Amino acid sequence: MQFAHTKTQTTKPKRSNSMLIHDDEDFDISLSSMSIGLSSKLRTHLSARNCCDCRLVYTCNGLSSAVLCHRLVLSASSVYFRLFFKYNQPQSAYDSSQQCYLNEYHCTFNFTEKTLLTCIDLLYA
């Protein structure tokens, strides 16, 4: 009986340090692929412009209009919108199409509406 007990104890698989490192690498790879998948899903959701959290009310060369967007996406621009959001306080406005309150920003640009909308579309790409 004692021999069987000893055999049970000695047959337990032991993990080597190299195996632990390999497992950690696999874990890192799976985390990065999860991150890529999540990033892809978030990008798709934002590109569809669902659940926008801000309305940009703009005037371009005398023509006024508004566009729904995400502050997160606009803040990704290198300078302009990041500084714009830092120094301009929004007004809270109810949006009946989304049935929620949005942060509304008012701004004026010295270029065409098409240029502004193209720039915003590029931020979503």
Backbone as XML, in Angstrom:
<?xml version="1.0"?>
<chain id="A" units="angstrom">
  <residue number="1" name="MET">
    <atom name="N" x="0.802" y="-1.197" z="0.000"/>
    <atom name="CA" x="0.000" y="0.000" z="0.000"/>
    <atom name="C" x="0.853" y="1.273" z="0.000"/>
  </residue>
  <residue number="2" name="GLN">
    <atom name="N" x="1.889" y="1.226" z="0.757"/>
    <atom name="CA" x="2.716" y="2.418" z="0.819"/>
    <atom name="C" x="3.356" y="2.712" z="-0.542"/>
  </residue>
  <residue number="3" name="PHE">
    <atom name="N" x="3.660" y="1.686" z="-1.320"/>
    <atom name="CA" x="4.239" y="1.882" z="-2.645"/>
    <atom name="C" x="3.262" y="2.607" z="-3.566"/>
  </residue>
  <residue number="4" name="ALA">
    <atom name="N" x="1.982" y="2.211" z="-3.515"/>
    <atom name="CA" x="0.977" y="2.871" z="-4.348"/>
    <atom name="C" x="0.823" y="4.326" z="-3.954"/>
  </residue>
  <residue number="5" name="HIS">
    <atom name="N" x="0.869" y="4.583" z="-2.652"/>
    <atom name="CA" x="0.751" y="5.959" z="-2.172"/>
    <atom name="C" x="1.920" y="6.810" z="-2.689"/>
  </residue>
  <residue number="6" name="THR">
    <atom name="N" x="3.103" y="6.229" z="-2.639"/>
    <atom name="CA" x="4.280" y="6.933" z="-3.127"/>
    <atom name="C" x="4.177" y="7.165" z="-4.634"/>
  </residue>
  <residue number="7" name="LYS">
    <atom name="N" x="3.669" y="6.151" z="-5.350"/>
    <atom name="CA" x="3.521" y="6.289" z="-6.799"/>
    <atom name="C" x="2.560" y="7.430" z="-7.144"/>
  </residue>
  <residue number="8" name="THR">
    <atom name="N" x="1.466" y="7.554" z="-6.406"/>
    <atom name="CA" x="0.506" y="8.624" z="-6.638"/>
    <atom name="C" x="1.161" y="9.985" z="-6.436"/>
  </residue>
  <residue number="9" name="GLN">
    <atom name="N" x="1.976" y="10.086" z="-5.416"/>
    <atom name="CA" x="2.639" y="11.358" z="-5.147"/>
    <atom name="C" x="3.668" y="11.705" z="-6.223"/>
  </residue>
  <residue number="10" name="THR">
    <atom name="N" x="4.356" y="10.717" z="-6.730"/>
    <atom name="CA" x="5.423" y="11.009" z="-7.688"/>
    <atom name="C" x="4.913" y="11.198" z="-9.113"/>
  </residue>
  <residue number="11" name="THR">
    <atom name="N" x="3.683" y="10.792" z="-9.409"/>
    <atom name="CA" x="3.195" y="10.951" z="-10.775"/>
    <atom name="C" x="2.474" y="12.271" z="-11.001"/>
  </residue>
  <residue number="12" name="LYS">
    <atom name="N" x="2.412" y="13.104" z="-10.000"/>
    <atom name="CA" x="1.802" y="14.421" z="-10.195"/>
    <atom name="C" x="2.616" y="15.210" z="-11.213"/>
  </residue>
  <residue number="13" name="PRO">
    <atom name="N" x="1.996" y="15.729" z="-12.229"/>
    <atom name="CA" x="2.775" y="16.502" z="-13.211"/>
    <atom name="C" x="3.235" y="17.825" z="-12.610"/>
  </residue>
  <residue number="14" name="LYS">
    <atom name="N" x="4.479" y="18.124" z="-12.843"/>
    <atom name="CA" x="5.026" y="19.396" z="-12.371"/>
    <atom name="C" x="5.233" y="20.299" z="-13.576"/>
  </residue>
  <residue number="15" name="ARG">
    <atom name="N" x="4.983" y="21.560" z="-13.388"/>
    <atom name="CA" x="5.165" y="22.518" z="-14.476"/>
    <atom name="C" x="6.538" y="23.146" z="-14.356"/>
  </residue>
  <residue number="16" name="SER">
    <atom name="N" x="7.216" y="23.181" z="-15.438"/>
    <atom name="CA" x="8.536" y="23.807" z="-15.443"/>
    <atom name="C" x="8.379" y="25.310" z="-15.632"/>
  </residue>
  <residue number="17" name="ASN">
    <atom name="N" x="9.443" y="26.036" z="-15.352"/>
    <atom name="CA" x="9.413" y="27.487" z="-15.539"/>
    <atom name="C" x="9.205" y="27.859" z="-16.997"/>
  </residue>
  <residue number="18" name="SER">
    <atom name="N" x="9.774" y="27.069" z="-17.907"/>
    <atom name="CA" x="9.597" y="27.378" z="-19.326"/>
    <atom name="C" x="8.134" y="27.238" z="-19.723"/>
  </residue>
  <residue number="19" name="MET">
    <atom name="N" x="7.434" y="26.304" z="-19.103"/>
    <atom name="CA" x="6.017" y="26.131" z="-19.393"/>
    <atom name="C" x="5.224" y="27.340" z="-18.884"/>
  </residue>
  <residue number="20" name="LEU">
    <atom name="N" x="5.608" y="27.854" z="-17.729"/>
    <atom name="CA" x="4.916" y="29.024" z="-17.187"/>
    <atom name="C" x="5.096" y="30.232" z="-18.101"/>
  </residue>
  <residue number="21" name="ILE">
    <atom name="N" x="6.285" y="30.418" z="-18.602"/>
    <atom name="CA" x="6.531" y="31.537" z="-19.509"/>
    <atom name="C" x="5.700" y="31.373" z="-20.771"/>
  </residue>
  <residue number="22" name="HIS">
    <atom name="N" x="5.655" y="30.159" z="-21.289"/>
    <atom name="CA" x="4.861" y="29.898" z="-22.486"/>
    <atom name="C" x="3.386" y="30.216" z="-22.231"/>
  </residue>
  <residue number="23" name="ASP">
    <atom name="N" x="2.876" y="29.813" z="-21.067"/>
    <atom name="CA" x="1.479" y="30.096" z="-20.738"/>
    <atom name="C" x="1.229" y="31.595" z="-20.660"/>
  </residue>
  <residue number="24" name="ASP">
    <atom name="N" x="2.157" y="32.341" z="-20.070"/>
    <atom name="CA" x="1.999" y="33.789" z="-19.981"/>
    <atom name="C" x="1.968" y="34.418" z="-21.364"/>
  </residue>
  <residue number="25" name="GLU">
    <atom name="N" x="2.805" y="33.918" z="-22.271"/>
    <atom name="CA" x="2.802" y="34.451" z="-23.631"/>
    <atom name="C" x="1.466" y="34.185" z="-24.307"/>
  </residue>
  <residue number="26" name="ASP">
    <atom name="N" x="0.938" y="32.969" z="-24.112"/>
    <atom name="CA" x="-0.371" y="32.652" z="-24.683"/>
    <atom name="C" x="-1.436" y="33.570" z="-24.119"/>
  </residue>
  <residue number="27" name="PHE">
    <atom name="N" x="-1.341" y="33.845" z="-22.823"/>
    <atom name="CA" x="-2.307" y="34.726" z="-22.173"/>
    <atom name="C" x="-2.221" y="36.130" z="-22.756"/>
  </residue>
  <residue number="28" name="ASP">
    <atom name="N" x="-0.988" y="36.625" z="-22.949"/>
    <atom name="CA" x="-0.813" y="37.956" z="-23.538"/>
    <atom name="C" x="-1.371" y="38.010" z="-24.951"/>
  </residue>
  <residue number="29" name="ILE">
    <atom name="N" x="-1.133" y="36.951" z="-25.725"/>
    <atom name="CA" x="-1.638" y="36.912" z="-27.096"/>
    <atom name="C" x="-3.156" y="36.923" z="-27.101"/>
  </residue>
  <residue number="30" name="SER">
    <atom name="N" x="-3.765" y="36.143" z="-26.194"/>
    <atom name="CA" x="-5.229" y="36.113" z="-26.167"/>
    <atom name="C" x="-5.791" y="37.453" z="-25.711"/>
  </residue>
  <residue number="31" name="LEU">
    <atom name="N" x="-5.110" y="38.124" z="-24.782"/>
    <atom name="CA" x="-5.573" y="39.448" z="-24.358"/>
    <atom name="C" x="-5.474" y="40.445" z="-25.500"/>
  </residue>
  <residue number="32" name="SER">
    <atom name="N" x="-4.379" y="40.399" z="-26.256"/>
    <atom name="CA" x="-4.250" y="41.360" z="-27.352"/>
    <atom name="C" x="-5.273" y="41.079" z="-28.441"/>
  </residue>
  <residue number="33" name="SER">
    <atom name="N" x="-5.580" y="39.814" z="-28.708"/>
    <atom name="CA" x="-6.604" y="39.526" z="-29.720"/>
    <atom name="C" x="-7.982" y="39.940" z="-29.221"/>
  </residue>
  <residue number="34" name="MET">
    <atom name="N" x="-8.222" y="39.800" z="-27.902"/>
    <atom name="CA" x="-9.485" y="40.295" z="-27.344"/>
    <atom name="C" x="-9.556" y="41.801" z="-27.500"/>
  </residue>
  <residue number="35" name="SER">
    <atom name="N" x="-8.432" y="42.467" z="-27.244"/>
    <atom name="CA" x="-8.376" y="43.918" z="-27.360"/>
    <atom name="C" x="-8.646" y="44.351" z="-28.791"/>
  </residue>
  <residue number="36" name="ILE">
    <atom name="N" x="-8.070" y="43.645" z="-29.749"/>
    <atom name="CA" x="-8.293" y="43.975" z="-31.158"/>
    <atom name="C" x="-9.753" y="43.769" z="-31.513"/>
  </residue>
  <residue number="37" name="GLY">
    <atom name="N" x="-10.352" y="42.679" z="-31.024"/>
    <atom name="CA" x="-11.765" y="42.413" z="-31.289"/>
    <atom name="C" x="-12.654" y="43.475" z="-30.683"/>
  </residue>
  <residue number="38" name="LEU">
    <atom name="N" x="-12.353" y="43.868" z="-29.444"/>
    <atom name="CA" x="-13.133" y="44.900" z="-28.771"/>
    <atom name="C" x="-12.958" y="46.229" z="-29.477"/>
  </residue>
  <residue number="39" name="SER">
    <atom name="N" x="-11.728" y="46.544" z="-29.855"/>
    <atom name="CA" x="-11.452" y="47.784" z="-30.572"/>
    <atom name="C" x="-12.219" y="47.822" z="-31.885"/>
  </residue>
  <residue number="40" name="SER">
    <atom name="N" x="-12.254" y="46.711" z="-32.575"/>
    <atom name="CA" x="-12.975" y="46.620" z="-33.843"/>
    <atom name="C" x="-14.473" y="46.829" z="-33.636"/>
  </residue>
  <residue number="41" name="LYS">
    <atom name="N" x="-15.025" y="46.215" z="-32.598"/>
    <atom name="CA" x="-16.457" y="46.372" z="-32.310"/>
    <atom name="C" x="-16.777" y="47.811" z="-31.926"/>
  </residue>
  <residue number="42" name="LEU">
    <atom name="N" x="-15.906" y="48.419" z="-31.123"/>
    <atom name="CA" x="-16.119" y="49.808" z="-30.718"/>
    <atom name="C" x="-16.052" y="50.725" z="-31.929"/>
  </residue>
  <residue number="43" name="ARG">
    <atom name="N" x="-15.081" y="50.505" z="-32.798"/>
    <atom name="CA" x="-14.944" y="51.326" z="-34.010"/>
    <atom name="C" x="-16.193" y="51.196" z="-34.883"/>
  </residue>
  <residue number="44" name="THR">
    <atom name="N" x="-16.707" y="49.968" z="-35.032"/>
    <atom name="CA" x="-17.911" y="49.741" z="-35.832"/>
    <atom name="C" x="-19.099" y="50.469" z="-35.223"/>
  </residue>
  <residue number="45" name="HIS">
    <atom name="N" x="-19.225" y="50.382" z="-33.898"/>
    <atom name="CA" x="-20.337" y="51.039" z="-33.207"/>
    <atom name="C" x="-20.247" y="52.557" z="-33.367"/>
  </residue>
  <residue number="46" name="LEU">
    <atom name="N" x="-19.061" y="53.103" z="-33.176"/>
    <atom name="CA" x="-18.890" y="54.551" z="-33.299"/>
    <atom name="C" x="-19.101" y="55.015" z="-34.734"/>
  </residue>
  <residue number="47" name="SER">
    <atom name="N" x="-18.618" y="54.244" z="-35.698"/>
    <atom name="CA" x="-18.775" y="54.619" z="-37.108"/>
    <atom name="C" x="-20.234" y="54.692" z="-37.523"/>
  </residue>
  <residue number="48" name="ALA">
    <atom name="N" x="-21.069" y="53.869" z="-36.899"/>
    <atom name="CA" x="-22.502" y="53.898" z="-37.200"/>
    <atom name="C" x="-23.164" y="55.119" z="-36.567"/>
  </residue>
  <residue number="49" name="ARG">
    <atom name="N" x="-22.393" y="55.818" z="-35.754"/>
    <atom name="CA" x="-22.859" y="57.019" z="-35.052"/>
    <atom name="C" x="-24.094" y="56.731" z="-34.203"/>
  </residue>
  <residue number="50" name="ASN">
    <atom name="N" x="-24.054" y="55.590" z="-33.522"/>
    <atom name="CA" x="-25.094" y="55.245" z="-32.557"/>
    <atom name="C" x="-24.767" y="55.907" z="-31.229"/>
  </residue>
  <residue number="51" name="CYS">
    <atom name="N" x="-25.779" y="56.281" z="-30.504"/>
    <atom name="CA" x="-25.619" y="56.833" z="-29.148"/>
    <atom name="C" x="-24.613" y="57.976" z="-29.104"/>
  </residue>
  <residue number="52" name="CYS">
    <atom name="N" x="-24.743" y="58.921" z="-29.992"/>
    <atom name="CA" x="-23.846" y="60.077" z="-30.002"/>
    <atom name="C" x="-24.017" y="60.854" z="-28.708"/>
  </residue>
  <residue number="53" name="ASP">
    <atom name="N" x="-22.928" y="61.425" z="-28.221"/>
    <atom name="CA" x="-23.006" y="62.162" z="-26.970"/>
    <atom name="C" x="-22.844" y="63.668" z="-27.150"/>
  </residue>
  <residue number="54" name="CYS">
    <atom name="N" x="-22.642" y="64.115" z="-28.379"/>
    <atom name="CA" x="-22.567" y="65.564" z="-28.573"/>
    <atom name="C" x="-23.102" y="65.966" z="-29.940"/>
  </residue>
  <residue number="55" name="ARG">
    <atom name="N" x="-23.553" y="67.196" z="-29.991"/>
    <atom name="CA" x="-24.029" y="67.793" z="-31.240"/>
    <atom name="C" x="-23.141" y="68.997" z="-31.498"/>
  </residue>
  <residue number="56" name="LEU">
    <atom name="N" x="-22.570" y="69.024" z="-32.677"/>
    <atom name="CA" x="-21.730" y="70.134" z="-33.083"/>
    <atom name="C" x="-22.584" y="71.045" z="-33.951"/>
  </residue>
  <residue number="57" name="VAL">
    <atom name="N" x="-22.939" y="72.200" z="-33.411"/>
    <atom name="CA" x="-23.716" y="73.191" z="-34.155"/>
    <atom name="C" x="-22.690" y="74.155" z="-34.746"/>
  </residue>
  <residue number="58" name="TYR">
    <atom name="N" x="-22.600" y="74.142" z="-36.057"/>
    <atom name="CA" x="-21.526" y="74.884" z="-36.703"/>
    <atom name="C" x="-22.061" y="75.883" z="-37.718"/>
  </residue>
  <residue number="59" name="THR">
    <atom name="N" x="-21.216" y="76.869" z="-37.972"/>
    <atom name="CA" x="-21.448" y="77.829" z="-39.046"/>
    <atom name="C" x="-20.203" y="77.806" z="-39.920"/>
  </residue>
  <residue number="60" name="CYS">
    <atom name="N" x="-20.410" y="77.485" z="-41.189"/>
    <atom name="CA" x="-19.301" y="77.442" z="-42.153"/>
    <atom name="C" x="-19.603" y="78.422" z="-43.275"/>
  </residue>
  <residue number="61" name="ASN">
    <atom name="N" x="-18.790" y="79.456" z="-43.379"/>
    <atom name="CA" x="-18.976" y="80.474" z="-44.417"/>
    <atom name="C" x="-20.415" y="80.982" z="-44.471"/>
  </residue>
  <residue number="62" name="GLY">
    <atom name="N" x="-20.988" y="81.242" z="-43.316"/>
    <atom name="CA" x="-22.331" y="81.809" z="-43.240"/>
    <atom name="C" x="-23.462" y="80.800" z="-43.228"/>
  </residue>
  <residue number="63" name="LEU">
    <atom name="N" x="-23.213" y="79.525" z="-43.539"/>
    <atom name="CA" x="-24.253" y="78.491" z="-43.516"/>
    <atom name="C" x="-24.200" y="77.739" z="-42.191"/>
  </residue>
  <residue number="64" name="SER">
    <atom name="N" x="-25.357" y="77.627" z="-41.531"/>
    <atom name="CA" x="-25.407" y="76.951" z="-40.233"/>
    <atom name="C" x="-26.092" y="75.602" z="-40.337"/>
  </residue>
  <residue number="65" name="SER">
    <atom name="N" x="-25.592" y="74.657" z="-39.566"/>
    <atom name="CA" x="-26.189" y="73.330" z="-39.492"/>
    <atom name="C" x="-25.654" y="72.638" z="-38.244"/>
  </residue>
  <residue number="66" name="ALA">
    <atom name="N" x="-25.964" y="71.362" z="-38.099"/>
    <atom name="CA" x="-25.499" y="70.605" z="-36.939"/>
    <atom name="C" x="-25.210" y="69.171" z="-37.349"/>
  </residue>
  <residue number="67" name="VAL">
    <atom name="N" x="-24.329" y="68.538" z="-36.601"/>
    <atom name="CA" x="-24.000" y="67.136" z="-36.844"/>
    <atom name="C" x="-23.869" y="66.438" z="-35.489"/>
  </residue>
  <residue number="68" name="LEU">
    <atom name="N" x="-24.422" y="65.219" z="-35.410"/>
    <atom name="CA" x="-24.272" y="64.408" z="-34.207"/>
    <atom name="C" x="-22.958" y="63.651" z="-34.292"/>
  </residue>
  <residue number="69" name="CYS">
    <atom name="N" x="-22.253" y="63.577" z="-33.188"/>
    <atom name="CA" x="-20.984" y="62.866" z="-33.186"/>
    <atom name="C" x="-20.633" y="62.424" z="-31.767"/>
  </residue>
  <residue number="70" name="HIS">
    <atom name="N" x="-19.481" y="61.816" z="-31.630"/>
    <atom name="CA" x="-18.982" y="61.368" z="-30.335"/>
    <atom name="C" x="-17.797" y="62.243" z="-29.946"/>
  </residue>
  <residue number="71" name="ARG">
    <atom name="N" x="-17.849" y="62.769" z="-28.759"/>
    <atom name="CA" x="-16.755" y="63.612" z="-28.292"/>
    <atom name="C" x="-15.444" y="62.832" z="-28.286"/>
  </residue>
  <residue number="72" name="LEU">
    <atom name="N" x="-15.509" y="61.555" z="-27.937"/>
    <atom name="CA" x="-14.316" y="60.711" z="-27.915"/>
    <atom name="C" x="-13.625" y="60.688" z="-29.278"/>
  </residue>
  <residue number="73" name="VAL">
    <atom name="N" x="-14.399" y="60.563" z="-30.328"/>
    <atom name="CA" x="-13.831" y="60.503" z="-31.680"/>
    <atom name="C" x="-13.252" y="61.856" z="-32.073"/>
  </residue>
  <residue number="74" name="LEU">
    <atom name="N" x="-14.003" y="62.926" z="-31.819"/>
    <atom name="CA" x="-13.502" y="64.256" z="-32.187"/>
    <atom name="C" x="-12.256" y="64.621" z="-31.385"/>
  </residue>
  <residue number="75" name="SER">
    <atom name="N" x="-12.188" y="64.171" z="-30.139"/>
    <atom name="CA" x="-11.020" y="64.466" z="-29.303"/>
    <atom name="C" x="-9.764" y="63.766" z="-29.801"/>
  </residue>
  <residue number="76" name="ALA">
    <atom name="N" x="-9.932" y="62.768" z="-30.644"/>
    <atom name="CA" x="-8.778" y="62.052" z="-31.192"/>
    <atom name="C" x="-8.023" y="62.890" z="-32.217"/>
  </residue>
  <residue number="77" name="SER">
    <atom name="N" x="-8.622" y="63.994" z="-32.664"/>
    <atom name="CA" x="-7.920" y="64.848" z="-33.625"/>
    <atom name="C" x="-6.699" y="65.444" z="-32.945"/>
  </residue>
  <residue number="78" name="SER">
    <atom name="N" x="-5.682" y="65.692" z="-33.716"/>
    <atom name="CA" x="-4.401" y="66.082" z="-33.142"/>
    <atom name="C" x="-4.470" y="67.339" z="-32.279"/>
  </residue>
  <residue number="79" name="VAL">
    <atom name="N" x="-5.124" y="68.366" z="-32.730"/>
    <atom name="CA" x="-5.106" y="69.600" z="-31.953"/>
    <atom name="C" x="-6.481" y="70.250" z="-31.822"/>
  </residue>
  <residue number="80" name="TYR">
    <atom name="N" x="-7.116" y="70.522" z="-32.939"/>
    <atom name="CA" x="-8.249" y="71.441" z="-32.929"/>
    <atom name="C" x="-9.351" y="71.054" z="-31.963"/>
  </residue>
  <residue number="81" name="PHE">
    <atom name="N" x="-9.990" y="69.917" z="-32.139"/>
    <atom name="CA" x="-11.136" y="69.582" z="-31.301"/>
    <atom name="C" x="-10.739" y="69.334" z="-29.850"/>
  </residue>
  <residue number="82" name="ARG">
    <atom name="N" x="-9.550" y="68.778" z="-29.642"/>
    <atom name="CA" x="-9.106" y="68.553" z="-28.267"/>
    <atom name="C" x="-9.044" y="69.883" z="-27.517"/>
  </residue>
  <residue number="83" name="LEU">
    <atom name="N" x="-8.459" y="70.893" z="-28.138"/>
    <atom name="CA" x="-8.391" y="72.216" z="-27.515"/>
    <atom name="C" x="-9.765" y="72.871" z="-27.462"/>
  </residue>
  <residue number="84" name="PHE">
    <atom name="N" x="-10.573" y="72.662" z="-28.484"/>
    <atom name="CA" x="-11.919" y="73.229" z="-28.513"/>
    <atom name="C" x="-12.729" y="72.739" z="-27.317"/>
  </residue>
  <residue number="85" name="PHE">
    <atom name="N" x="-12.692" y="71.430" z="-27.051"/>
    <atom name="CA" x="-13.445" y="70.869" z="-25.930"/>
    <atom name="C" x="-12.866" y="71.305" z="-24.590"/>
  </residue>
  <residue number="86" name="LYS">
    <atom name="N" x="-11.565" y="71.549" z="-24.569"/>
    <atom name="CA" x="-10.933" y="71.969" z="-23.322"/>
    <atom name="C" x="-11.382" y="73.375" z="-22.926"/>
  </residue>
  <residue number="87" name="TYR">
    <atom name="N" x="-11.535" y="74.265" z="-23.893"/>
    <atom name="CA" x="-11.813" y="75.666" z="-23.593"/>
    <atom name="C" x="-13.258" y="76.101" z="-23.816"/>
  </residue>
  <residue number="88" name="ASN">
    <atom name="N" x="-14.103" y="75.259" z="-24.351"/>
    <atom name="CA" x="-15.499" y="75.623" z="-24.593"/>
    <atom name="C" x="-16.439" y="74.737" z="-23.791"/>
  </residue>
  <residue number="89" name="GLN">
    <atom name="N" x="-17.332" y="75.361" z="-23.075"/>
    <atom name="CA" x="-18.304" y="74.619" z="-22.283"/>
    <atom name="C" x="-19.542" y="74.333" z="-23.125"/>
  </residue>
  <residue number="90" name="PRO">
    <atom name="N" x="-20.048" y="73.117" z="-23.042"/>
    <atom name="CA" x="-21.233" y="72.773" z="-23.837"/>
    <atom name="C" x="-22.516" y="73.249" z="-23.169"/>
  </residue>
  <residue number="91" name="GLN">
    <atom name="N" x="-23.551" y="73.312" z="-23.963"/>
    <atom name="CA" x="-24.899" y="73.521" z="-23.438"/>
    <atom name="C" x="-25.583" y="72.162" z="-23.482"/>
  </residue>
  <residue number="92" name="SER">
    <atom name="N" x="-26.386" y="71.878" z="-22.483"/>
    <atom name="CA" x="-27.113" y="70.612" z="-22.470"/>
    <atom name="C" x="-28.392" y="70.777" z="-23.285"/>
  </residue>
  <residue number="93" name="ALA">
    <atom name="N" x="-28.623" y="69.870" z="-24.227"/>
    <atom name="CA" x="-29.799" y="69.955" z="-25.097"/>
    <atom name="C" x="-30.414" y="68.571" z="-25.242"/>
  </residue>
  <residue number="94" name="TYR">
    <atom name="N" x="-31.739" y="68.511" z="-25.211"/>
    <atom name="CA" x="-32.437" y="67.230" z="-25.354"/>
    <atom name="C" x="-32.565" y="66.881" z="-26.833"/>
  </residue>
  <residue number="95" name="ASP">
    <atom name="N" x="-32.206" y="65.654" z="-27.167"/>
    <atom name="CA" x="-32.315" y="65.172" z="-28.544"/>
    <atom name="C" x="-33.437" y="64.146" z="-28.594"/>
  </residue>
  <residue number="96" name="SER">
    <atom name="N" x="-34.532" y="64.497" z="-29.257"/>
    <atom name="CA" x="-35.701" y="63.613" z="-29.288"/>
    <atom name="C" x="-35.457" y="62.344" z="-30.106"/>
  </residue>
  <residue number="97" name="SER">
    <atom name="N" x="-34.582" y="62.402" z="-31.098"/>
    <atom name="CA" x="-34.333" y="61.203" z="-31.910"/>
    <atom name="C" x="-33.612" y="60.117" z="-31.104"/>
  </residue>
  <residue number="98" name="GLN">
    <atom name="N" x="-32.733" y="60.525" z="-30.202"/>
    <atom name="CA" x="-32.025" y="59.559" z="-29.357"/>
    <atom name="C" x="-32.659" y="59.441" z="-27.975"/>
  </residue>
  <residue number="99" name="GLN">
    <atom name="N" x="-33.573" y="60.333" z="-27.666"/>
    <atom name="CA" x="-34.255" y="60.394" z="-26.376"/>
    <atom name="C" x="-33.255" y="60.490" z="-25.220"/>
  </residue>
  <residue number="100" name="CYS">
    <atom name="N" x="-32.360" y="61.444" z="-25.354"/>
    <atom name="CA" x="-31.384" y="61.684" z="-24.293"/>
    <atom name="C" x="-30.854" y="63.117" z="-24.415"/>
  </residue>
  <residue number="101" name="TYR">
    <atom name="N" x="-30.133" y="63.535" z="-23.397"/>
    <atom name="CA" x="-29.505" y="64.853" z="-23.424"/>
    <atom name="C" x="-28.115" y="64.745" z="-24.039"/>
  </residue>
  <residue number="102" name="LEU">
    <atom name="N" x="-27.780" y="65.737" z="-24.834"/>
    <atom name="CA" x="-26.475" y="65.800" z="-25.489"/>
    <atom name="C" x="-25.741" y="67.055" z="-25.053"/>
  </residue>
  <residue number="103" name="ASN">
    <atom name="N" x="-24.437" y="67.014" z="-25.138"/>
    <atom name="CA" x="-23.638" y="68.221" z="-24.975"/>
    <atom name="C" x="-23.583" y="68.897" z="-26.334"/>
  </residue>
  <residue number="104" name="GLU">
    <atom name="N" x="-24.039" y="70.127" z="-26.383"/>
    <atom name="CA" x="-24.104" y="70.855" z="-27.646"/>
    <atom name="C" x="-23.011" y="71.914" z="-27.666"/>
  </residue>
  <residue number="105" name="TYR">
    <atom name="N" x="-22.184" y="71.873" z="-28.701"/>
    <atom name="CA" x="-21.084" y="72.817" z="-28.871"/>
    <atom name="C" x="-21.368" y="73.695" z="-30.081"/>
  </residue>
  <residue number="106" name="HIS">
    <atom name="N" x="-21.131" y="74.990" z="-29.938"/>
    <atom name="CA" x="-21.337" y="75.949" z="-31.032"/>
    <atom name="C" x="-19.976" y="76.436" z="-31.518"/>
  </residue>
  <residue number="107" name="CYS">
    <atom name="N" x="-19.778" y="76.397" z="-32.827"/>
    <atom name="CA" x="-18.493" y="76.822" z="-33.374"/>
    <atom name="C" x="-18.664" y="77.408" z="-34.771"/>
  </residue>
  <residue number="108" name="THR">
    <atom name="N" x="-17.683" y="78.184" z="-35.177"/>
    <atom name="CA" x="-17.682" y="78.820" z="-36.493"/>
    <atom name="C" x="-16.376" y="78.471" z="-37.193"/>
  </residue>
  <residue number="109" name="PHE">
    <atom name="N" x="-16.475" y="78.148" z="-38.480"/>
    <atom name="CA" x="-15.293" y="77.781" z="-39.258"/>
    <atom name="C" x="-15.202" y="78.670" z="-40.487"/>
  </residue>
  <residue number="110" name="ASN">
    <atom name="N" x="-13.980" y="78.946" z="-40.907"/>
    <atom name="CA" x="-13.741" y="79.753" z="-42.101"/>
    <atom name="C" x="-13.470" y="78.871" z="-43.316"/>
  </residue>
  <residue number="111" name="PHE">
    <atom name="N" x="-14.148" y="77.755" z="-43.405"/>
    <atom name="CA" x="-14.046" y="76.893" z="-44.578"/>
    <atom name="C" x="-15.407" y="76.274" z="-44.837"/>
  </residue>
  <residue number="112" name="THR">
    <atom name="N" x="-15.516" y="75.490" z="-45.891"/>
    <atom name="CA" x="-16.825" y="74.985" z="-46.311"/>
    <atom name="C" x="-17.333" y="73.868" z="-45.402"/>
  </residue>
  <residue number="113" name="GLU">
    <atom name="N" x="-18.641" y="73.705" z="-45.445"/>
    <atom name="CA" x="-19.284" y="72.643" z="-44.669"/>
    <atom name="C" x="-18.767" y="71.273" z="-45.109"/>
  </residue>
  <residue number="114" name="LYS">
    <atom name="N" x="-18.564" y="71.115" z="-46.409"/>
    <atom name="CA" x="-18.075" y="69.834" z="-46.933"/>
    <atom name="C" x="-16.709" y="69.493" z="-46.339"/>
  </residue>
  <residue number="115" name="THR">
    <atom name="N" x="-15.852" y="70.482" z="-46.188"/>
    <atom name="CA" x="-14.531" y="70.261" z="-45.596"/>
    <atom name="C" x="-14.658" y="69.802" z="-44.151"/>
  </residue>
  <residue number="116" name="LEU">
    <atom name="N" x="-15.517" y="70.454" z="-43.391"/>
    <atom name="CA" x="-15.725" y="70.073" z="-41.992"/>
    <atom name="C" x="-16.244" y="68.647" z="-41.887"/>
  </residue>
  <residue number="117" name="LEU">
    <atom name="N" x="-17.271" y="68.325" z="-42.656"/>
    <atom name="CA" x="-17.866" y="66.989" z="-42.587"/>
    <atom name="C" x="-16.886" y="65.913" z="-43.056"/>
  </residue>
  <residue number="118" name="THR">
    <atom name="N" x="-16.051" y="66.238" z="-44.034"/>
    <atom name="CA" x="-15.023" y="65.296" z="-44.485"/>
    <atom name="C" x="-14.008" y="65.049" z="-43.371"/>
  </residue>
  <residue number="119" name="CYS">
    <atom name="N" x="-13.607" y="66.106" z="-42.683"/>
    <atom name="CA" x="-12.663" y="65.964" z="-41.565"/>
    <atom name="C" x="-13.253" y="65.082" z="-40.464"/>
  </residue>
  <residue number="120" name="ILE">
    <atom name="N" x="-14.516" y="65.299" z="-40.141"/>
    <atom name="CA" x="-15.178" y="64.485" z="-39.113"/>
    <atom name="C" x="-15.269" y="63.034" z="-39.567"/>
  </residue>
  <residue number="121" name="ASP">
    <atom name="N" x="-15.634" y="62.817" z="-40.827"/>
    <atom name="CA" x="-15.699" y="61.446" z="-41.359"/>
    <atom name="C" x="-14.338" y="60.758" z="-41.291"/>
  </residue>
  <residue number="122" name="LEU">
    <atom name="N" x="-13.275" y="61.499" z="-41.550"/>
    <atom name="CA" x="-11.931" y="60.921" z="-41.474"/>
    <atom name="C" x="-11.587" y="60.503" z="-40.051"/>
  </residue>
  <residue number="123" name="LEU">
    <atom name="N" x="-12.062" y="61.249" z="-39.067"/>
    <atom name="CA" x="-11.818" y="60.870" z="-37.676"/>
    <atom name="C" x="-12.533" y="59.570" z="-37.327"/>
  </residue>
  <residue number="124" name="TYR">
    <atom name="N" x="-13.648" y="59.315" z="-37.960"/>
    <atom name="CA" x="-14.392" y="58.074" z="-37.722"/>
    <atom name="C" x="-13.809" y="56.892" z="-38.492"/>
  </residue>
  <residue number="125" name="ALA">
    <atom name="N" x="-12.987" y="57.159" z="-39.493"/>
    <atom name="CA" x="-12.450" y="56.061" z="-40.330"/>
    <atom name="C" x="-11.377" y="55.268" z="-39.616"/>
  </residue>
</chain>
